[in-house]
Amino acid sequence: VERASLVGNITDKSGAAMVGVEVTVTNVATNTAQRLVTDDAGAYSAVNLIPGVYTVQASKAGFRNVVFKDY
């Protein structure tokens, strides 16, 4: 079975890690979503994804939401 992972780090404009950011990784074809929260290093990891096209949304109170489509 083929599977994929999507990993990343979220930082602010100064380059500092952002802790506690809610990240939602959604498969465009199936609308299946994984909800994650960044760790102390601002890192997140969505594992065991079926290959496909994904939308990634990051949100945290006090900051604007960021959405990457067709990722």
C-alpha positions in Angstrom: 0.0 0.0 0.0 1.4 3.4 -1.0 1.2 6.1 1.6 2.6 9.6 1.9 3.6 12.1 4.6 3.4 15.9 4.8 5.7 17.6 7.2 6.5 21.2 7.9 7.4 23.9 10.4 5.5 27.1 11.0 7.3 30.3 12.0 6.4 33.9 12.4 7.9 36.8 10.4 11.0 36.9 12.7 11.6 33.2 12.1 10.5 32.1 15.6 8.7 28.8 15.9 4.9 29.1 16.4 3.7 26.6 19.0 0.1 25.5 19.2 -0.9 26.3 15.6 -3.9 24.2 14.4 -3.1 22.6 11.1 -5.7 20.8 9.0 -4.6 18.7 6.1 -7.6 17.8 3.8 -7.6 15.4 0.8 -9.4 17.3 -2.0 -10.9 14.2 -3.6 -12.2 12.5 -0.5 -12.7 15.6 1.9 -10.9 13.5 4.6 -9.1 15.7 7.1 -6.3 15.2 9.7 -6.2 17.9 12.4 -2.8 18.5 14.0 -1.2 21.0 16.4 2.4 22.3 16.0 4.9 21.3 18.7 7.5 23.3 20.6 9.6 23.6 17.4 6.6 24.7 15.3 6.6 21.3 13.6 3.7 19.2 12.3 3.6 15.9 10.6 0.6 14.3 8.8 1.4 10.7 8.2 -0.2 7.7 6.4 -1.9 9.9 3.8 -3.2 8.4 0.6 -1.5 9.9 -2.4 -3.4 12.8 -3.9 -4.0 16.5 -3.8 -4.3 18.2 -0.4 -5.3 21.6 1.1 -3.3 22.7 4.2 -4.8 25.3 6.5 -3.0 26.8 9.5 -4.8 28.9 12.2 -4.0 30.4 15.5 -5.9 33.0 17.6 -4.5 36.5 16.9 -3.1 35.6 13.5 -4.7 35.4 10.1 -5.4 32.0 8.7 -3.1 30.7 5.9 -4.4 28.2 3.3 -2.3 26.3 0.7 -4.4 24.8 -2.0 -3.6 21.9 -4.3 -0.5 20.9 -2.4 
